[in-house]
């Protein structure tokens, strides 16, 4: 076999191997980009908004329970802070949880509580069938504090992963 034929065959084999390597690298990078994009969506549309809303709700809960907080302030907290925040929490979980691989149990617990709270709000402020404050554990449901911790952990972890 002539030297030029050996060089041509070696070059073609090198090009084929190089093409396969480039295709494998591109596939890997595409998969990594899709994964990163999914994590950004989880953070942007689910966990970051839920983290902000639950933190505000908890902050206002502390204010709500203080002895010096007037009944007018408590009504303001229920009507102007918790009500719109809980509507938004419900909407995020119901409309954007499809972005997650699965809906975590903590979000189900949070949604269950929020739905019960909104039903109680309806009885107190819309239908005016009750006079009790809405916050008082509607229908025996307790606020799932573990959901807040879970949401904060997830948001923090996703921020780290997305910023890498």
HELIX and SHEET records of a PDB file:
HELIX    1   1 UNK A    3  UNK A   41  1                                  39    
HELIX    2   2 UNK A   42  UNK A   47  3                                   6    
HELIX    3   3 UNK A   48  UNK A   65  1                                  18    
HELIX    4   4 UNK A   71  UNK A   76  1                                   6    
HELIX    5   5 UNK A   77  UNK A   82  3                                   6    
HELIX    6   6 UNK A   83  UNK A   96  1                                  14    
HELIX    7   7 UNK A   97  UNK A   99  5                                   3    
HELIX    8   8 UNK A  105  UNK A  121  1                                  17    
HELIX    9   9 UNK A  122  UNK A  126  3                                   5    
HELIX   10  10 UNK A  138  UNK A  140  5                                   3    
HELIX   11  11 UNK A  145  UNK A  163  1                                  19    
END                                                                             
